[in-house]
Amino acid sequence: MRRSDTPSASRRELLIFALPALVLIAAAFALAWQFVRPAPPKKIVISTGAPGGAYHYFGERYRDKLAQDGIEVELRPSSGAVENLRRLKTDDSVDVGFLQGGIANEPDSDDLATLGSMYLEPVWVFHRKADARLDRIDQLKGRRIAVGTAGSGAQLFALQLLAANGFATDDPRLVALGGMDAVAALRRGDVEAFFVVGAPQAPVVDALLHTPGIGLLSFAQADGYVRHFPHLVKITLPRGAIDIRGDQPPRDVQLLAATANLVVKADIHPAIVTLLLKHARDIHSPPGLLQAANSFPAPQDHALPIHPMARRFYDSGPPLLQRYLPFWLAVLIDRLFVMLLPLFAVVIPLSKVIPAIYNWRMRARVYRWYGELKFLEAEIDRAGQDGHSLAAIDTFLGRLDRIEERAARRKLPLAFSNELYTLREHIGLVRRRLRHLAETVTQP
């Protein structure tokens, strides 16, 4: 077997083309990998609030929803929004937290972002003596008032409103008590009023709305409060909204409310953002005691920058894949899509170009000798115009032999051996022509 037909020669030729192509493909995939987002975490931590509060209630709803998508949620109870903000700022393990409007004011923050307002958190002022129609906070002077636990947003709001009405914030009759403990204290008469900030669904609020002998303060000065506290809005609890048959409340009640916002670390995985908002729409969009259908979630609070993925969600909804596919599959396809770009941009074009170049290179080695053979035939034709001589024919035969010898030594893969044999046949045709000319030449 000739050296030109050996498998090793074929492999060497293939490597000459394959190695640069493989390097280019590897570089393309390496570049694409830089743009592939890491997989979303399997677990997130949400800082909620005290058990019995709205934050904890809704945290449980999110936990159940996210569990369906394979995301484990750890709920960390807290004293409220103030502690949630501190955790988000200082605790690297906390990913998400509930904040009341007015707690944070960092519109240019680079470490936190908001996913929007999830619901309204009214300021409820419950008091004993339900027959007393209280409509101003200063009517509570001289009474023991539960203002919420230390570090809670409820306590911060309560003290702000009380101070605006001339109360001393260090008054010993202002008791740092909240949650179901404060509910029990109000029922027993240990305190005569209780400031609560939370959604109507919160167990604390629900319990007091349905407790006989407990009244609800209506803010007669609600419009004035909104002017002094821009993060608050005026809302109305309509007559009979709690119980039509029992006519509760027996009159429209004016309330003040802040928004409850879902806040995340700025570097949270984008897929988690869209997943949280997708479930937020299910949890918070139904109509409620104080809101119309589809009022929330909404980008209402601007105390923190809105997360870019949240802005996209509000503008165009969840990503297309997450609308129709399970979360894990949508994320997998989204990540793989980036890695498929080199396949279409590099691999497929190379699969067409490389074989063509390789075939051309292999055949070019044979076509070179065809060029010399054609040049030789042209010289034979020109020499024949003046008559051939045996010396000239011998010279042509020598040149023809050298062409055949060099062509025979040319290394070609086995698949292209037919090209070489065809060349040798053509060389044989020219040789026979020269020998025929030699027979017709007259010896001088």
Secondary structure, 3 states (H helix, E strand, C coil): CCHHHCHHHHHHHHHHHHHHHHHHHHHHHHHHHCCCCCCCCCEEEEECCCCCCHHHHHHHHHHHHHHCCCCEEEEECCCCHHHHHHHHHHCCCCCEEEEECCCCCCCCCCCEEEEEEEEEEEEEEEEECCCCCCCCHHHHCCCCEECCCCCCHHHHHHHHHHHHCCCCCCCCCEECCCHHHHHHHHHHCCCCEEEEECCCCCHHHHHHHCCCCEEECCCCCHHHHHHHCCCCEEEEECCCCCECCCCECCCCEEEEEEEEEEEEECCCCHHHHHHHHHHHHHHHCCCCCCCCCCCCCECCCCCCCECHHHHHHHHHCCCHHHHHCCHHHHHHHHHHHHHHHHHHHHHHHHHHHHHHHHHHHHHHHHHHHHHHHHHHHHHHHHHHCCCCCHHHHHHHHHHHHHHHHHHHHCCCCHHHHHHHHHHHHHHHHHHHHHHHHHHHCCCC
